[in-house]
Amino acid sequence: GAAVVMAAAAVGVAVESPGLALLSASAEPDVYDGSGRESVNATPMPSLTPTLSPTPVPTPVPTPAASGSPIPGMVLPGEAEAPAPPDADAGSGSGSTAALADNFDRSCVFCKISNRYVPEDLLHWDEEFACFKDIRPGAPHHYLVVPRRHIGNCKTLKKEHISIVQTMAAIGKNVLLQKGIADPADVRLGFHWPPFCTVAHLHLHVLAPVSQMGFLSRMIYRANSYWFITHEHLIEKLKALPEDCSGS
């Protein structure tokens, strides 16, 4: 009988051992936390935070360039180049002569304005001269009269240029008359004497009324000063020159 009981007990242990082994394998070992108690170290939960892959940065699409050349002087494919200066042989439409064409200076702003190479509101324009507003007026009426062909400053003039100065003065006075300025005593016509010229192209300053000019303008355009000479004084200087000598 004892042998039978012992065999049955052995069989029972053998039957229960798989479950006990599974239970013991899944259990975590107890941890002693130093407080006199044992705590069970629970199995950590897996992280629920999703892993995000980096979003690719879209490649920028180049924007087509606006119409017109991005760099001054640069001509894009399909665009027309800047207009050429007036041609001396173009006829009466251009108003140019051979002398004007030969003396046209592309780098001179007054050559460009007087020959209509750049847009400008001209108060007078003919085959030889042009008149337009000064961009820094020193009086309520401040205009510039220039020859269309390139001529240097008044110091480079010769006796043969007297008629040019006289014509420029007459044009200036006529423009003032058209603007309602009829008092010659309240008008100043003259040239800045080098080195006080900002543009190396002969230009006559026409200012009126002188009585309304500010203090600074009166100094800048002071008649017959070291830096500003009236057209009458310039004509007298040119008359006193020997032939083929400049006003220097």
DRENDO-1510 file (C-alpha; in Angstrom, 1 decimal, always signed):
<recs>
REC; n; res; u; v; w
REC; 1; GLY; +0.0; +0.0; +0.0 .
REC; 2; ALA; +2.8; +2.4; +0.9 .
REC; 3; ALA; +4.4; +1.7; -2.4 .
REC; 4; VAL; +1.1; +2.6; -4.2 .
REC; 5; VAL; +0.8; +5.9; -2.2 .
REC; 6; MET; +4.3; +6.9; -2.9 .
REC; 7; ALA; +3.9; +6.2; -6.6 .
REC; 8; ALA; +0.6; +8.2; -6.7 .
REC; 9; ALA; +2.4; +11.1; -4.9 .
REC; 10; ALA; +5.1; +10.9; -7.5 .
REC; 11; VAL; +2.6; +11.0; -10.2 .
REC; 12; GLY; +0.8; +14.0; -8.8 .
REC; 13; VAL; +4.0; +16.0; -8.4 .
REC; 14; ALA; +4.9; +15.1; -12.0 .
REC; 15; VAL; +1.4; +16.2; -13.1 .
REC; 16; GLU; +1.6; +19.6; -11.3 .
REC; 17; SER; +5.2; +20.3; -12.1 .
REC; 18; PRO; +4.6; +21.8; -15.6 .
REC; 19; GLY; +2.2; +24.4; -14.2 .
REC; 20; LEU; +4.5; +25.3; -11.3 .
REC; 21; ALA; +7.4; +25.6; -13.6 .
REC; 22; LEU; +5.5; +27.9; -15.9 .
REC; 23; LEU; +4.3; +30.0; -12.9 .
REC; 24; SER; +7.8; +30.3; -11.5 .
REC; 25; ALA; +9.3; +31.2; -14.9 .
REC; 26; SER; +6.8; +34.0; -15.4 .
REC; 27; ALA; +7.2; +35.5; -11.9 .
REC; 28; GLU; +9.7; +38.3; -11.4 .
REC; 29; PRO; +12.1; +38.0; -8.4 .
REC; 30; ASP; +11.2; +40.0; -5.3 .
REC; 31; VAL; +13.2; +43.0; -4.5 .
REC; 32; TYR; +14.1; +44.2; -1.0 .
REC; 33; ASP; +13.7; +47.9; -0.7 .
REC; 34; GLY; +15.4; +48.3; +2.7 .
REC; 35; SER; +12.2; +49.2; +4.6 .
REC; 36; GLY; +11.6; +45.8; +6.0 .
REC; 37; ARG; +9.2; +44.9; +3.3 .
REC; 38; GLU; +9.6; +43.2; +0.0 .
REC; 39; SER; +8.2; +44.8; -3.1 .
REC; 40; VAL; +7.5; +43.1; -6.3 .
REC; 41; ASN; +9.3; +44.7; -9.3 .
REC; 42; ALA; +6.6; +44.9; -11.9 .
REC; 43; THR; +7.4; +44.3; -15.5 .
REC; 44; PRO; +7.6; +47.7; -17.2 .
REC; 45; MET; +5.0; +48.5; -19.8 .
REC; 46; PRO; +6.2; +48.9; -23.3 .
REC; 47; SER; +6.5; +52.5; -24.5 .
REC; 48; LEU; +3.4; +53.8; -26.3 .
REC; 49; THR; +5.0; +56.8; -27.7 .
REC; 50; PRO; +5.1; +56.4; -31.5 .
REC; 51; THR; +8.4; +57.0; -33.2 .
REC; 52; LEU; +8.1; +59.7; -35.8 .
REC; 53; SER; +10.2; +59.7; -38.9 .
REC; 54; PRO; +11.6; +63.1; -40.0 .
REC; 55; THR; +9.4; +64.9; -42.5 .
REC; 56; PRO; +11.3; +65.6; -45.7 .
REC; 57; VAL; +11.8; +69.3; -46.5 .
REC; 58; PRO; +10.3; +70.1; -49.9 .
REC; 59; THR; +12.7; +71.4; -52.5 .
REC; 60; PRO; +11.9; +75.1; -53.3 .
REC; 61; VAL; +10.7; +75.7; -56.8 .
REC; 62; PRO; +12.6; +78.6; -58.4 .
REC; 63; THR; +10.3; +81.6; -59.2 .
REC; 64; PRO; +10.6; +82.9; -62.7 .
REC; 65; ALA; +12.3; +86.2; -62.9 .
REC; 66; ALA; +10.2; +89.3; -63.4 .
REC; 67; SER; +10.2; +91.0; -66.7 .
REC; 68; GLY; +13.2; +93.2; -67.2 .
REC; 69; SER; +16.9; +92.8; -66.7 .
REC; 70; PRO; +17.9; +92.1; -63.0 .
REC; 71; ILE; +21.3; +93.8; -63.5 .
REC; 72; PRO; +21.6; +97.3; -65.1 .
REC; 73; GLY; +23.1; +96.9; -68.5 .
REC; 74; MET; +22.3; +93.2; -68.7 .
REC; 75; VAL; +20.0; +92.0; -71.5 .
REC; 76; LEU; +18.0; +88.8; -71.0 .
REC; 77; PRO; +17.3; +86.4; -73.9 .
REC; 78; GLY; +14.4; +87.7; -75.9 .
REC; 79; GLU; +14.6; +91.3; -74.6 .
REC; 80; ALA; +15.4; +94.3; -76.7 .
REC; 81; GLU; +18.6; +96.3; -76.0 .
REC; 82; ALA; +18.5; +99.9; -74.9 .
REC; 83; PRO; +17.8; +102.3; -77.7 .
REC; 84; ALA; +20.8; +103.7; -79.5 .
REC; 85; PRO; +21.5; +107.5; -79.3 .
REC; 86; PRO; +20.0; +109.6; -82.0 .
REC; 87; ASP; +21.5; +109.1; -85.4 .
REC; 88; ALA; +22.9; +112.1; -87.1 .
REC; 89; ASP; +21.6; +110.9; -90.5 .
REC; 90; ALA; +18.2; +110.0; -89.2 .
REC; 91; GLY; +16.7; +113.2; -90.7 .
REC; 92; SER; +14.5; +115.9; -89.2 .
REC; 93; GLY; +12.7; +113.4; -87.0 .
REC; 94; SER; +15.7; +113.1; -84.6 .
REC; 95; GLY; +16.6; +116.8; -84.8 .
REC; 96; SER; +20.3; +115.8; -84.8 .
REC; 97; THR; +23.2; +117.1; -86.9 .
REC; 98; ALA; +26.6; +115.6; -87.7 .
REC; 99; ALA; +28.2; +117.8; -85.0 .
REC; 100; LEU; +25.7; +116.6; -82.4 .
REC; 101; ALA; +26.2; +113.0; -83.2 .
REC; 102; ASP; +30.0; +113.3; -83.2 .
REC; 103; ASN; +30.0; +115.0; -79.7 .
REC; 104; PHE; +27.4; +112.8; -78.1 .
REC; 105; ASP; +28.7; +111.4; -74.8 .
REC; 106; ARG; +26.9; +108.3; -73.5 .
REC; 107; SER; +28.3; +108.9; -70.0 .
REC; 108; CYS; +27.1; +112.5; -69.8 .
REC; 109; VAL; +23.6; +112.8; -68.2 .
REC; 110; PHE; +23.0; +116.2; -69.9 .
REC; 111; CYS; +23.8; +114.7; -73.3 .
REC; 112; LYS; +21.3; +112.0; -72.7 .
REC; 113; ILE; +18.6; +114.4; -71.6 .
REC; 114; SER; +19.1; +117.0; -74.3 .
REC; 115; ASN; +19.1; +114.4; -77.0 .
REC; 116; ARG; +16.0; +112.6; -75.6 .
REC; 117; TYR; +18.1; +109.5; -74.9 .
REC; 118; VAL; +16.3; +109.3; -71.5 .
REC; 119; PRO; +12.7; +110.5; -70.8 .
REC; 120; GLU; +12.6; +114.0; -69.5 .
REC; 121; ASP; +10.0; +116.9; -69.6 .
REC; 122; LEU; +11.8; +119.4; -71.9 .
REC; 123; LEU; +10.6; +123.0; -71.7 .
REC; 124; HIS; +12.5; +123.8; -74.9 .
REC; 125; TRP; +14.0; +121.6; -77.5 .
REC; 126; ASP; +15.5; +122.4; -81.0 .
REC; 127; GLU; +18.3; +121.2; -83.2 .
REC; 128; GLU; +21.0; +122.7; -81.0 .
REC; 129; PHE; +19.7; +123.3; -77.4 .
REC; 130; ALA; +17.4; +122.0; -74.8 .
REC; 131; CYS; +15.9; +123.3; -71.5 .
REC; 132; PHE; +14.6; +121.4; -68.5 .
REC; 133; LYS; +14.1; +121.8; -64.8 .
REC; 134; ASP; +16.9; +121.6; -62.3 .
REC; 135; ILE; +16.4; +118.6; -60.0 .
REC; 136; ARG; +17.6; +120.7; -57.0 .
REC; 137; PRO; +15.9; +124.0; -57.5 .
REC; 138; GLY; +17.4; +127.0; -55.9 .
REC; 139; ALA; +14.4; +129.2; -56.7 .
REC; 140; PRO; +10.7; +128.8; -57.5 .
REC; 141; HIS; +11.7; +128.8; -61.2 .
REC; 142; HIS; +15.0; +127.0; -61.8 .
REC; 143; TYR; +15.9; +125.7; -65.2 .
REC; 144; LEU; +18.9; +124.5; -67.1 .
REC; 145; VAL; +19.7; +125.4; -70.7 .
REC; 146; VAL; +22.3; +123.1; -72.3 .
REC; 147; PRO; +23.7; +122.6; -75.8 .
REC; 148; ARG; +22.7; +119.2; -77.3 .
REC; 149; ARG; +26.3; +118.5; -78.4 .
REC; 150; HIS; +28.8; +117.9; -75.7 .
REC; 151; ILE; +30.7; +121.0; -74.7 .
REC; 152; GLY; +32.8; +121.3; -71.6 .
REC; 153; ASN; +32.3; +123.7; -68.7 .
REC; 154; CYS; +32.4; +127.5; -69.2 .
REC; 155; LYS; +36.2; +127.6; -68.5 .
REC; 156; THR; +36.9; +125.7; -71.7 .
REC; 157; LEU; +35.0; +128.1; -73.9 .
REC; 158; LYS; +36.7; +130.2; -76.6 .
REC; 159; LYS; +35.8; +133.4; -78.3 .
REC; 160; GLU; +34.0; +131.5; -81.0 .
REC; 161; HIS; +31.5; +130.2; -78.3 .
REC; 162; ILE; +30.1; +133.7; -77.5 .
REC; 163; SER; +27.1; +133.1; -79.8 .
REC; 164; ILE; +26.3; +129.9; -78.0 .
REC; 165; VAL; +26.2; +131.6; -74.6 .
REC; 166; GLN; +24.0; +134.4; -76.0 .
REC; 167; THR; +21.6; +131.9; -77.5 .
REC; 168; MET; +21.4; +130.0; -74.2 .
REC; 169; ALA; +20.6; +133.2; -72.3 .
REC; 170; ALA; +17.9; +134.1; -74.9 .
REC; 171; ILE; +16.3; +130.6; -74.5 .
REC; 172; GLY; +16.3; +130.9; -70.7 .
REC; 173; LYS; +14.6; +134.3; -70.8 .
REC; 174; ASN; +12.0; +133.1; -73.2 .
REC; 175; VAL; +11.2; +130.1; -71.0 .
REC; 176; LEU; +10.7; +132.5; -68.0 .
REC; 177; LEU; +8.4; +134.6; -70.1 .
REC; 178; GLN; +6.3; +131.6; -70.8 .
REC; 179; LYS; +6.1; +130.9; -67.1 .
REC; 180; GLY; +4.9; +134.5; -66.4 .
REC; 181; ILE; +8.3; +136.0; -65.2 .
REC; 182; ALA; +8.7; +139.3; -67.0 .
REC; 183; ASP; +10.9; +141.3; -64.6 .
REC; 184; PRO; +14.5; +141.0; -65.8 .
REC; 185; ALA; +15.7; +142.6; -62.5 .
REC; 186; ASP; +14.4; +139.6; -60.6 .
REC; 187; VAL; +16.2; +137.1; -62.8 .
REC; 188; ARG; +19.6; +135.5; -62.5 .
REC; 189; LEU; +21.4; +133.7; -65.4 .
REC; 190; GLY; +24.8; +132.3; -64.9 .
REC; 191; PHE; +27.3; +129.4; -64.8 .
REC; 192; HIS; +29.2; +127.8; -62.0 .
REC; 193; TRP; +32.9; +128.3; -62.4 .
REC; 194; PRO; +35.2; +125.2; -62.2 .
REC; 195; PRO; +35.8; +123.3; -59.9 .
REC; 196; PHE; +32.3; +124.1; -58.7 .
REC; 197; CYS; +30.6; +122.3; -61.5 .
REC; 198; THR; +28.8; +119.0; -60.7 .
REC; 199; VAL; +28.3; +118.1; -64.4 .
REC; 200; ALA; +31.1; +118.7; -66.9 .
REC; 201; HIS; +28.6; +119.7; -69.7 .
REC; 202; LEU; +28.0; +123.4; -70.3 .
REC; 203; HIS; +24.8; +124.4; -68.6 .
REC; 204; LEU; +23.2; +127.8; -67.9 .
REC; 205; HIS; +21.3; +128.2; -64.6 .
REC; 206; VAL; +18.1; +130.2; -65.0 .
REC; 207; LEU; +16.7; +131.3; -61.7 .
REC; 208; ALA; +13.7; +133.5; -60.8 .
REC; 209; PRO; +12.4; +135.3; -58.8 .
REC; 210; VAL; +15.7; +136.1; -57.2 .
REC; 211; SER; +13.8; +138.0; -54.4 .
REC; 212; GLN; +12.3; +134.7; -53.3 .
REC; 213; MET; +15.5; +132.7; -53.1 .
REC; 214; GLY; +16.6; +131.4; -49.7 .
REC; 215; PHE; +19.8; +132.3; -47.9 .
REC; 216; LEU; +21.7; +129.2; -49.0 .
REC; 217; SER; +20.6; +129.6; -52.7 .
REC; 218; ARG; +21.7; +133.2; -52.6 .
REC; 219; MET; +25.2; +132.0; -51.6 .
REC; 220; ILE; +25.4; +129.2; -54.1 .
REC; 221; TYR; +24.3; +131.4; -57.0 .
REC; 222; ARG; +25.9; +134.6; -55.8 .
REC; 223; ALA; +26.5; +136.8; -58.9 .
REC; 224; ASN; +30.1; +137.1; -60.0 .
REC; 225; SER; +31.5; +135.4; -57.0 .
REC; 226; TYR; +34.5; +133.1; -57.0 .
REC; 227; TRP; +32.3; +130.2; -57.9 .
REC; 228; PHE; +29.4; +131.6; -60.0 .
REC; 229; ILE; +29.6; +134.0; -62.9 .
REC; 230; THR; +26.7; +135.7; -64.8 .
REC; 231; HIS; +26.3; +135.1; -68.5 .
REC; 232; GLU; +27.1; +138.8; -69.2 .
REC; 233; HIS; +30.3; +138.6; -67.3 .
REC; 234; LEU; +31.3; +135.4; -69.1 .
REC; 235; ILE; +30.6; +137.0; -72.5 .
REC; 236; GLU; +32.9; +139.9; -71.5 .
REC; 237; LYS; +35.7; +137.5; -70.5 .
REC; 238; LEU; +35.3; +135.6; -73.8 .
REC; 239; LYS; +35.4; +138.8; -75.9 .
REC; 240; ALA; +38.7; +139.8; -74.2 .
REC; 241; LEU; +40.4; +136.5; -75.1 .
REC; 242; PRO; +42.8; +136.2; -78.0 .
REC; 243; GLU; +41.7; +134.0; -80.9 .
REC; 244; ASP; +41.7; +130.2; -80.2 .
REC; 245; CYS; +42.2; +130.7; -76.5 .
REC; 246; SER; +39.9; +129.3; -73.8 .
REC; 247; GLY; +38.6; +131.1; -70.8 .
REC; 248; SER; +41.0; +129.5; -68.5 .
</recs>
